[in-house]
Amino acid sequence: MTSQLAVRHPAWTIPGYLETRENHLTINGVDALTLVREYDSPLYVFSEPRIRSNIERLKRAGRLVNRPVRFCYASKANSNMRVLKTVRASGIDIEVNSGGELFKALRVGFRPHQIIFNGTSKTDAELDEAVGAGIYSINVDSIYEIELVEKAAQRVGKRANIALRLTPEIGTRSHLGLQTALLTSKFGISYSDVLDAFRRALLHPELLHVSGIHIHVGSQTPDVEPFAEAFKAMWEHLVTLHRETGHALEHINLGGGIPVNYLRDKSMADQLPEHERDMLGAELEPSEVLSAALNVARESARAASAEHLLDRVTILLEPGRSIIADAGLVLTTVRNIKRRPETNDVWLLTDAGYNLLLSMNNYKWYYHLVSASRAEATSDTDYKVAGPLCDSGDVYFDIEREGRLPDYRSLPAAVQPGEVLALLNSGAYSLAQMFHYNGRPLPAAVMVREDGKVDLIRRRDTYEDLVTNDVW
Ligand SMILES: *Cc1c(COP(=O)(O)O)cnc(C)c1O
């Protein structure tokens, strides 16, 4: 009966935040089972102290390089209003990708000069809102869009601040769907067009203030090299632009993509393909990203005698995942169990499907699964685990048999219906992407505070919410 042995500090624990007490999972000291009793299951749980400490880590990295660095939280990772409020209170800025995210950022109290706006397909209405608010930067995604912003500036009667987003053809070791700096990606202006694009943007200085340059190499980028390469490319464009036109850009935006270690507990890691393992288990410090980027720029600045330009540049980063992913988890209850005698598999059917964790389905993203009810028990038994949706693909393994997820999940022996499980590191791209498929009311979300108090930050849907926007 190895599963009766107490493991007080499993590898997935994070001291002071994610711990165990009397065999239960605790979040900043709050018992996960108490949360489920009070707020029902499934449930999103966030930790305010963890969000704060993730942001502190970024700020420390910024201080280390001893230059002006601004962090703009990529709100698409999680734009729950209370999460945004916590981010704002931590003193950093914000990145938005739609009129809706802009609305939320302003509503929660970010000042216009704290906001940057990315996106490939901005509407005229969105551009008017962004120009009207006077945000720090609209990141233009094509030469065509320069004209759209000019028209918005004309309509609104206000000068717009813009940066140009480039696609430099820089690969990373992340999923293709998460890489954004390849020429096969839909994002950005091709490098061969960059100088023309800047010249075009500088034609009407009364309408546009051209303040920066931007590359986002992608999400969960495990290595420092793509960041350094991107920074170097932007720096060189900045120098060329200055030489050719006299225009000095004020900021270089290195995008997001600082990775999160999803494999702090490596017990299932050997069941993942090597490439996935390296990506998901990445341990890259934001300080390494910043110092590598600056090192290449310094070298090149010295060679071009352009140190005075570098001294004037503010560096922007747009971290999303690295702020919120490991600050959140999903609690789910086992609702049904079955054994298939033919395969000898035990199936656990939970109440958390891919409508709550879309990445588990579309990127086969690995979220470490533990028992919250028996958090100190050894996980030595294999289960097939699946969600509640009426879709064969709603499983916690790779239904396509491409091996991108482990076929089985290890949990303590003799899991029974009613046991509460936790999908860890699931604070990013989860709640922000949830949907009502199968007539499922969306779950509640709670925020655990430093003092151990718990705030409801999203009410659970009622059945009525399922029909509020239908017209019949
Ligand atoms: C998604 C995105 C980010 C955030 O990426 P993370 O991996 O969550 O840090 C930043 N910038 C842009 C332009 C993005 O599209």
The ligand as an SDF file (V2000), in Angstrom:
LIG
                    3D

 15 15  0  0  0  0  0  0  0  0999 V2000
    0.0880   36.2040  -26.8240 C   0  0  0  0  0  0  0  0  0  0  0  0
    0.9780   37.3750  -26.9260 C   0  0  0  0  0  0  0  0  0  0  0  0
    1.7810   37.7300  -25.8470 C   0  0  0  0  0  0  0  0  0  0  0  0
    1.8540   36.9290  -24.5820 C   0  0  0  0  0  0  0  0  0  0  0  0
    2.5450   35.7420  -24.7300 O   0  0  0  0  0  0  0  0  0  0  0  0
    2.8810   34.8640  -23.4230 P   0  0  0  0  0  0  0  0  0  0  0  0
    3.4580   33.6330  -23.9680 O   0  0  0  0  0  0  0  0  0  0  0  0
    1.5960   34.6230  -22.7280 O   0  0  0  0  0  0  0  0  0  0  0  0
    3.8320   35.6350  -22.6090 O   0  0  0  0  0  0  0  0  0  0  0  0
    2.5370   38.8730  -25.9620 C   0  0  0  0  0  0  0  0  0  0  0  0
    2.5310   39.6160  -27.0780 N   0  0  0  0  0  0  0  0  0  0  0  0
    1.7650   39.3040  -28.1400 C   0  0  0  0  0  0  0  0  0  0  0  0
    1.7890   40.1720  -29.3220 C   0  0  0  0  0  0  0  0  0  0  0  0
    0.9730   38.1670  -28.1040 C   0  0  0  0  0  0  0  0  0  0  0  0
    0.2450   37.8430  -29.1610 O   0  0  0  0  0  0  0  0  0  0  0  0
  1  2  1  0
  2  3  1  0
  2 14  2  0
  3  4  1  0
  3 10  2  0
  4  5  1  0
  5  6  1  0
  6  7  2  0
  6  8  1  0
  6  9  1  0
 10 11  1  0
 11 12  2  0
 12 13  1  0
 12 14  1  0
 14 15  1  0
M  END
$$$$
